[in-house]
Amino acid sequence: MKADSLKIARVFANGGDVHYVLPHFQREYAWDKENWQTLLNDVIGLYESYTSDKEPEHFMGALVVINDGTRNGVIPAFKLVDGQQRLTSISLLLCALGQIIENTHASLHKRIRRLLTNPDETDILFYKLVPTKKYGDRDAYLALLKGDEFPEGIDSKIPEAYRFFFKELDNRIKAQAVDPDRLFLVLANSLQVVFIDLDQGERPYEIFESLNAKNKPLTQADLARNYIAMKLPEKRQTDVFEKSWSKIENLLQDKRTVGRSNLGELTGFLRHYLTMRNGVLCNERHVYERFRDRIENETSNVNEFEEEIGTLKKFAEYYDRLLRPEHEPDLGIKTKLRRLNVLEISTAYPFLLQVYEAYGNKSISRAEFEEILDILENYIVRRYLTNEPTNYLNKMFPVLWREINPSKLIESLKRVIVSKKYPSDINVRREVLTEQVYDKRSQTREKIVLILETINRHLSIKNHSGGYTILDKPATIEHIMPQTLSDEWKTHLGKAWEQTYKDYLDTLGNLTLVTQEWNSELSNSPFPNKKNKLERHALTLNNEYFSQRISKWDDKAIQNRAKFLIEAILEIWTELGTPPVVQKSSGTKPRSLTILGQAFVVNTWRDVAYYTSQIVSELVDDFETRIAAQMPAYFDKHEFQNACKQLPNGWWLYLNLSAASVKSLCRNLLTLAGISEDDWQLEED
């Protein structure tokens, strides 16, 4: 290995021929506007201090390459192991400058082209830098140098980067703030890199991985890609990457995320695939290590390794359908997967991957697949409505398939599901009365809309023996007792208006569906006005219930409507079986609370609410905007009339809450603060 300090002009062979190719394990072009702006600021700073007598130097870091011999016998070729983000960005800066001055500075334009191309060569050798094919990077870059339009339907950031540099440079040149010739000299001579040339015997993949240990921002999927290249013989890399791995990366892109974990899609897929295989959900920071361990332990030769990558491709296609049900060709399965996505079912993906494999192998029928999805919806809806902790699912779903008897698939699945903290009818009837199901998260609103729309369909078909009415515009959630109480509403609710408001505002019994237009009209209108409109509303959910005589909308009225909705819920998502034990009892008490590794001794539910709020207040900078404004019923700058306690940040926390309300409060706080439920552990007696 040898290292030299080189100017960018030297990197591009001072206008001579050179050819840089990115290996398969390299990731896509990933710089964004912040990186582009930093590079441009550095260049402009150098420009302002540049003179013919004094060339300022600016080191941009390392370019790590491995000598790859020659092309056509005379052109030096290198594999670019590290530094592609910098080199690609500088090339795009040069492209932008060349395009701007093409008709005004012919000689300079020619010099720029000599830095970027090998003009005497054809095909791929014409280009000095050849990006990867990921996300369309290569197609975009080559089109730019050929003077073509950027291809449509690509996800590459190269067009956006080029347009950024073009606009910024064009404005400066038109304003005569920058001289093109002088700017070119800055780019060619002042920008420098440490050029590290590895010997042929050194393995670039190992260098790439070691660079990540030095705080280079590579993802778990980047490291897995590198490892695959490391394991494959050179002659097999192109075939395996083009037939399998590249297709996986095109399907599942890490710039898109999965579920509440916000993991990139490819990283999330690898995590769930490993979970499916091992029965344990690995830490999201150790996905690459667990992937490497599986390959080392389960494959003994190159052929087995290639088979595993082919298997990954098959499961990646299944995973893509879980994320994007529109890619599932079967209409019935597609519809049910869409409903499960609304319910945020990503914790079940390891199980569903196994279901998909069985379906693909024709081990289960289409009807069985659909019934499995119905059972999962039943389970998730009941757990959501009774506010069962979601972190339990991370332990349950990875081993669920192993507990099922394939010869009695549906029967055994129901039996196993019922034993997995399944809420019984008794649980549902008790908890839904007071459970605060609504919050301002869009995902929560989508769940409530799905549940209420399903109830409306059920009531329509049941009571009218035929079709059902749907809204002509997107559904919004209407609080019958409004979120902002007028004096008239307070009088209507009576002396206990504050308690009723806090206990029942966001419960299911107080929620219904209307369009945005109706929502605005209803707003905080008095209850008689709301009732008159709702009893004339098109949805059976509204018109049949509110056509009854209801003189007052207080806690009892809200509970009565909740009971009405509960009966529909139990008819739609019927009990799968009798759970062996009742999961919740009204007499439970909290014993200990652990938040982000910090343990608290708690004796009452108020302690749980207080310590959770305290931790959130310490973590969130803008508490008023991010927390208090989203939960005005629980936080105020002034002391509440009923039980409350002041947090260290000065805000008052309302504490006259039931156990269910405390759990709902904590769940919402965790969501708003971005804390995983895995990091909030509560033990009860």
Disulfide bonds with the S-S distance in Angstrom:
none
